Amino acid sequence: MRKILSFLVCLFFVLLLTVGFGSNKTKIAFSSAPFTKDGNNAIKTAFSTGERVYFGIYNPKGFKTRLIKVQIIKKESEKSEFWGYEYFYNRTAELDNKNYYTDYITFNNPAFYIFRIFEYTDLNEPLVSGIIKVE
């Protein structure tokens, strides 16, 4: 009886952690076409040079202010572990909606690009990060 009870308690906590907390996190998605309301976009992380990279950020809890900071860091190649990082793009964006933001950018050089989105009131910890590869 005690084993069954402990198993049920463990199962409850696993379900609470996976289902309960995962749904309120900020998410980022990348696509080669603009995001639509019906959500039929092909989400991908590999793009060609010169191709538009559309990115969308969704925060189910809503952003605290009307401003976010979009930061993109460029990493030259996957062979270099510590070298080759540089700031590529840094922009403060004003939000039209409290829960999401979409935009696009074009990359002309092949590399890895790390997207970091910050709440404007806390520039130390990013809300969400994402990485894409441009070939």
C-alpha positions in Angstrom: 0.0 0.0 0.0 2.8 2.4 0.8 4.5 1.7 -2.5 1.4 2.5 -4.4 0.8 5.7 -2.5 4.4 6.9 -3.1 4.1 5.9 -6.8 0.9 8.0 -7.1 2.5 11.0 -5.4 5.6 10.8 -7.8 3.2 10.5 -10.8 1.3 13.6 -9.6 4.5 15.7 -9.3 5.8 14.5 -12.7 2.5 15.5 -14.3 2.4 18.8 -12.5 5.9 19.7 -13.7 5.5 18.7 -17.3 1.9 19.9 -17.9 1.4 22.7 -15.4 4.5 24.7 -15.8 5.3 24.2 -19.4 2.3 26.0 -20.8 3.2 29.4 -19.4 6.6 29.8 -20.8 7.5 32.3 -23.5 8.1 30.7 -26.9 10.0 31.7 -30.1 9.4 30.3 -33.6 11.1 30.8 -36.9 9.6 30.5 -40.4 10.3 31.5 -44.0 6.8 32.9 -44.4 4.9 35.5 -42.4 3.0 34.2 -39.4 -0.8 34.0 -39.8 -3.6 33.8 -37.3 -4.5 30.2 -38.4 -1.1 29.0 -37.4 -0.3 27.0 -40.5 3.3 28.1 -40.7 6.2 25.7 -41.4 8.4 26.1 -38.4 12.1 25.6 -39.2 15.6 26.4 -38.0 17.7 26.2 -41.2 17.6 29.0 -43.8 19.5 30.0 -47.0 21.5 33.2 -47.3 19.3 36.1 -48.5 16.1 34.4 -47.3 13.8 36.3 -45.0 13.7 34.8 -41.5 10.4 35.5 -39.8 10.4 35.2 -36.0 7.5 35.3 -33.6 7.6 35.6 -29.9 4.5 34.5 -27.8 4.2 35.2 -24.1 1.0 33.7 -22.7 1.3 35.8 -19.5 1.7 39.0 -21.4 4.7 41.3 -21.5 5.2 43.6 -18.5 5.8 46.7 -20.6 5.2 47.8 -24.2 9.0 47.5 -25.0 11.2 44.4 -25.6 14.8 44.2 -26.6 15.7 41.9 -29.5 19.3 40.8 -29.6 21.0 38.6 -32.2 24.4 37.2 -31.7 26.4 35.7 -34.7 28.5 32.6 -34.2 30.9 32.0 -37.1 31.1 28.2 -37.3 30.3 25.1 -35.3 33.9 24.1 -35.1 35.0 27.0 -32.9 33.6 26.5 -29.4 34.6 29.8 -27.8 35.7 32.1 -30.6 33.7 33.8 -33.3 30.9 35.4 -31.4 29.9 39.0 -32.2 26.8 41.1 -31.7 24.9 41.2 -35.0 21.7 43.0 -34.2 20.3 44.9 -31.2 16.9 46.6 -31.3 14.3 47.9 -28.9 10.9 47.1 -30.3 7.6 48.6 -29.3 4.8 46.1 -29.0 1.4 46.5 -30.7 0.0 43.5 -28.7 0.6 42.5 -25.1 1.1 38.8 -25.9 3.1 38.5 -29.1 5.5 40.1 -31.4 6.5 39.3 -35.0 9.2 40.6 -37.3 11.7 39.5 -40.0 15.3 39.9 -40.8 17.5 38.8 -43.7 21.0 37.3 -43.2 23.6 37.5 -46.0 26.4 35.5 -44.4 26.3 31.8 -43.4 26.6 31.3 -39.7 24.6 30.4 -36.6 22.5 33.2 -35.2 21.3 33.2 -31.6 18.1 35.2 -30.9 17.7 36.5 -27.3 14.5 38.4 -26.3 14.5 40.5 -23.2 11.8 42.2 -21.2 12.8 45.8 -21.2 12.6 46.0 -17.4 15.1 43.2 -17.0 18.0 43.2 -19.4 20.0 40.6 -17.5 17.9 37.5 -18.1 16.4 36.7 -21.5 12.8 35.7 -21.7 13.5 33.3 -24.5 16.4 32.2 -26.7 16.4 30.5 -30.1 19.1 29.5 -32.6 19.0 29.2 -36.4 21.5 28.2 -39.0 22.0 30.1 -42.2 23.8 28.2 -45.0 
